[in-house]
């Protein structure tokens, strides 16, 4: 058998494999129809996962999936294919000669006929009509080519990420994503200076952003389809570029500068150097954070014997630095919804804002009336139920981030207040 297989071409072996696969599928379908005739009209679309799958079966499925993904990589257009595609598009620019690089549908099909079969998927009628056409029925070849490149990159990225899906269910667990990012680091131009001993902390920092925004319900998994369409992945891949401005690197969570900034802040807050943060240590993150807010953070989010680890701190930082996002508002909502009723009323607003007033009075800024602020918050939130504010109200009002800041952070409230904003200069963080 081995000798015969070596004499046959790879294409012949693959053709035989496909034929056998289809044969087994048909046999299985017939078996199912015999068991239940309804399967002839409605195919089975769900199979319960086998909880007792043997190690051998798991390894076999994993190997088959890996081979399938590697086979799919052969369908990706390489640099040579893209260069040929662009050359043919330029060569078949359609009349009239008005200086515009455009092709009509006939030229579009002609280009497709001169390309390898794997390129044909981009040259369908449905693809052509998605682009704006001029009076001559032509589409812009630059726009079309950029679209092809984007799709090729997306397909390539999906296959690359799928190789880290150790279970094969279309999602990455935390460990899977850590492995993926760890192996990306040496390939990114902007991470070449990252020291080896910082790798583990960088990986944790990068992974937390994905899970904070793409797994807000804390299921412990991120679906690949959500990951590849997320701007978070695009932000990470910006680090592949050779030239990135200092301003862009500073704003990019995944840059080594940003990761080091967050890690160094954590180390400075950790006064007793035990690798964890007590409430008193976290309160030094910003002078304006109130005691009740810090207490609620430690009540709602994972701690270790009452102290916060680096991963939980990263979630806290992501929430503080991205207050406008739904995920951050959800993070703070758990803190504000003290009684878990799905709404915050005047009592809860009073409870939180009293400590904001106390903080301001400590800075010699008295005169704030809790009742006035409570009314202002309700006016801003525009709750559907006038007696209480729900999370949906916080999302819909468009100023949920300001409302949250007013209730948890005296400094943020003071800066929001238009009357007194110009009279006080306050530090962002204690000297640590």
N, C-alpha and C positions, 0 to 999 in steps of 0.2 A: 504493500500500500504506500509506504513512504517513498519507494523508488518511483512508483507511478505518479505520485503527487509532485515530486521534484521535476518530472519531465513535463508536467503541464504548466501552463502559464498562470500567473496570479489571477488574471481575468477569468480564466476557465474555472479555477477553484472557487472564486467569488460567485460566479454564475451558478455553479452547482450548489453552493451554500444557500444562496437566495431561493433557489428552487425547492430545496429541502425544507427551508424555513416556511415557505408558503404552503407546502404540502402538510406540514405538521399543524399549521394554523387551521387549514381546512378540516383536517381530521379532528382537531379539538372542537371546532365549531359544530361539526356534525354530532359529536358526542354530546355536546351541551343541548342541541336541539332534541335529541332522543330523550334526554332527561326531562326537558321542559320545552314543549313546542312553541311557547311564547318567545323564546330566543330567536326564532326565525324572523319575527317581525321587529322585535326590540332587542338589539344586541346587548350583551352584558357590559355594563360600563363601570362596575365597581367590584373590586376583589379585596376582601379583608386581608390586611397585612398578616403574614405568618409570624406570630410572636415566638414560635419555637423553631425558627429556621436554623438549620445546622450550619456549622462553620464552613463546611465544604460548599453548601448551596450559596451561602453569602459570598464566599470567595469567587465562586463561579460567576455569580451575577455581577460582582464587582469587576472581574476581568472582562466579561462580555461588554459591559458598559464602557470600560476604558478603551477597549478596542474600537467600539462603535464611535466614540468621540474622536479618537485618533483618525479613524476613517473619514469622519466629517471634515477634518482639517484639510483633507485633500481637495475639498470643494471650495475652499476659500481662495479668493483671487490673491495672487502674490504681486510683488512689485512689477514684475515683467508683464503680467496680465493687465494691470492697471495702466502701465505705460502704453501698451498696444491699444487698449481701449481708447485712451485719450488721443493717440495718433490717428486712429481711424475716424474718430469724431471730427477732428480738425480737417481731415482729408475729405470728409463728406458734408461739409457745410453747404446748406441748400441755398438756391437762388431765391430772391435777387441778391446781387453782390452789393450790399449796403453797408459793409463794414461790421456787420453783426454776426457773431459766431452762433448760428442757430441751425437746427436740422428739422426737416419735416418727417412725417411718419414713414415715408418710403425710404428715405436715407437712414432713418432709425433702424429699420428692418435690415437694410443692406449692411450696416455696421454689425448688427447681431449675427448675420450669416457668416461673417469673416472672423468671428471670435470663437474660442473654444466653447464646448457645450456648457461648461460650468458658468459661463458668463450670460447665458441666454435668459436666466431667471430675472435679470434686470431689464430685459427688453420686451416686456409684455405691453399689450394695448392699455391695460389698466394703469401701468406705470406711466406711460406716455401722457395720458390725459390728466394726471395729477399735477402736471407742470403748466404754468401759464403759457398760452400760445398767442402769437401775434396774428396779424391779418392774413398771413400766408400759411398759417397752421404750423408754425415752427416753434420749437422749444429751445431755451438757452442751454448750450452744451456744458457751460461751466456749472450751472445749477444742477444739471443732471449728473455730471461727473462727481461733484461734491456729495450728492445724495448716495451714489454708489459707494464712495469711500467710507461714508458714515456707516452704511449698512454692513460693509465688509468688516470694519472695526468692531461694530456691535456683535456681529456673528463670531468673530475671533475671540472677543472678550467673553462671550457667553460660554464658548467651548472651554476656554482657559479656566474660567471659574468653576464650570461643571466638573472638571477633573478633581476638584477638592470636595465635591459632594460625596462624602464617604459612604453615606447610606444609599444615595441614589433616588431620593424622593423630591428632588428639585429645590432643596434649601440647604443652607450652610448653618451648622451649629457654631458656637463660639470658637471651639478648637479648630474647626475647619477654616474659619475666616482668619484665625491667627496664623495658621500654616500658610495660607494664601498670601497674606501681607508680608510675612517674614521672608518668603521667597521672592517677593517683588522688590524688596529694598535694594539689593545690589543692581537691579536693572534701571533704577530711577536716577537720572543725572543729579537731581537736587538733593539726593540722600547719600551721595558718595562719601561725604565727610562725617556721616553718622558713626560714632564710636561703637565698637562691638558690644561693650558692656552696657550700652544704653538700648540695644536692640529689644530686649524683653519689655522695657517700659514704653518704648515707642510703639511696639505692636499693640500693647494694651490700650494705649492712648488712641490709636487709630481705630481699633475694633470698637471701642465704646461709642464713637460717633455713629457708626453704622447701626449698632443695636439701639442707641437712644432714639434715632429718627425712624428706623425701619422696623423696629420691634417694640412699639410703645406699650403693648400689652404684656411684655416680658415673657414671651413664650419660649425664649431661648433659641430661636431660629429665624433666619432671614431668607425669604424666597428669592431665588436667583433672578427671576423675572422682575422683581421689585428693585433689586440691587442694580441691574444693568441699565435701568431707565431712570435711576436716581441721580440728581445733580451731585450727590455726595461722592459717587464713584468718579464722576468727571472731575471733581475737585482733587481727588487723590491722583488721578492720571495727569493732572497739570504738571506734576513733579517730574514727568518724563522729559519735559522740555529742557533744552540746554540753557536757554535764557529766560529767566523770570525775574521781574523787578523786585527789589526789597520790599516794596509796599504790598505786592501780591503775595509774597512769601509770608509776610507778617499776618496777612488776613486769612491765610490758608491753614486750617486746623492741622493738616497732615505734614506741614513743613517741619523740618528739624528744629527751626527756631521757635515755632509755636509749641511743639511738644516739649521742648526744654523749658519754655516759659512756664507752662502749667506744672511741670514736674518740680521745678525749682520753687514755685509758690507753695506747693504741697510740703516740700522739705522745710521751708521757712516757717510755715504754720505749725509744723510738728516740733513743738518746743522741747518735749521730753525725749524726742528721737526714738520713739518706740515703733515707728512705722505706721501709726494710726493717729486719728485726730479725735480729741475730746471735744465736747461742745464749746468749751472756753477757747480752744484752739481754732475751731472753725469760725467762731464769732469774729476773729481777727481778720477774716477775709475782707470785710468792709465794715467800717465803724457804724454804719447806719443799720445793719441787720439787727432785728429785734430779738429779744430772748425767747419770746413765744414762737417766733418763726423757726429759730434754731432748734428749739425743743420739738416742734412738730416734724422737722426734717428727720430727726433721730427716731421719732416714733413711727414714721411712715416708710423709711427706707433702711435697707439692710445695714446692720452694724454688727460688730464683734465685741460682745460684752460691753456694749454702750459706746464703742468707738468706731469711727468711720475709716474704711480702707481706701486705697487709691482708686479702685474702680468706682466706688460709690461717690467719691469726690469728683471724678471726671463727669459723672452724670450731673452733679450739682453745678459744676462749671459750665457745662453745655447748656443747662437750663438758664443759668444766670446770663450767659452771653448771647442767647437766642430767644429772648422772651416773646418775640412776636410770633414764633412758630406754634402751631397747634400742639406739637409734642411737648414743648416747654410749658405751655399753658396747662396741659394735662398734668405735668409734673407738679406744678404749683397748686393745681386744683386739689390734688390729694392732700396737700398741706392745709389749704384753707377750709376744705369741707370737713371740719373737725368731727362732726357727728355722723358722717357718712350718709347723709340724707339726700345727697345730690343737689343741694342748694345751700347758699349762705345768706343768712338774714341779718337784720340790724344788730342782733346780739353778737354774732361772730365778727362783724365789721368793727363794732365797738371794742371787742376783745383784742383784735389785732392793732387797731389804730391808736388805742390808748398808749401802747408801748412806743409807737412812733412819736407821739406827743412828748412822752417822757424823754426820749432820746434827744429831741430838739430842745427841750428845756435845759438839758445838760449842756447844750451848746449855746445857752443864753438866748434862745429863740422861743419865748413863750407866746401865748395868745392864740393858739389854734383851738378851734371848737370842734369837738368830735361830731356833734350833730350836723354842723354845716358840711363837714367832709363826707359824712354818711350820705347826706342828700345829694351832694355832687357826684358821688360814686354811683348812686342809683340813676341819676340823670345820664351819666356816661354809659352805663350798662344797658339802659332801656329794657329792663326785664319784661318778658311776656307776662309773668305773674308779678304784679307790682310789689308783692310782699317779700320776695326773695329772688336772688340772682342764681341762675343755673350755669353749668359749664357751657351750654349752647349759647346762652346770652353773652357770655364772655367772648366766645368765638365770633358771634354775629356783630357785636358792637364795633369791632375794629380797633378798639383801644384797650383790649384786655391786658396787654403788657403794661400799660400805664396804671391800670387799676391794681394789678398785682404788685407793682413797684410801690405804689402808695401805701399798701397794707403791710409790706414786709421790710421796707427799707427807708429809714428816715432821710438819708441823704437824697435818694431818688425822689421822695415826696417833696423835699425842700427845693430841689432843682426844677421840679414840675411847677411849683407854685410861682405864678408870674409876678406876684407882688414883691417877694423877698429874694428872688433868684440872684439879683445882682449884688447883694450885700455881703455874701459869705463865700469864702474860699475854703473848701474842706478837702482833706486828703482822701484818695480813693481807697487806700489800704494803710493800716498801721505800719510803722517802721518795724519790719521783722527781720 
